[in-house]
Amino acid sequence: MRNRIRNSIFRLARKDVIDFLEDHEEELLQIFREELQVVDDNMPEEELFIDIHMVRLGEQLMISVLRALKRFMREV
């Protein structure tokens, strides 16, 4: 019963959630970039074998995650 109620609510709200994500995608990406920069700044490069640009890598990952979430919400 609980799952059916939750799923019904999700079906009702999913278009709004997708629209919200699309409307605020740039702000979310900016916050994510800032948080990744903190991670990148705190990683001592001398302990890494290669220099990974966390912000660029993370941004591409976040874009993929957002696309996957929106696709999932549309297809479920």
Secondary structure, 3 states (H helix, E strand, C coil): CHHHHHHHHHHHHHHHHHHHHHHCHHHHHHHHHHHHHHHHHHCCHHHCCCCCCHHHHHHHHHHHHHHHHHHHHHHC
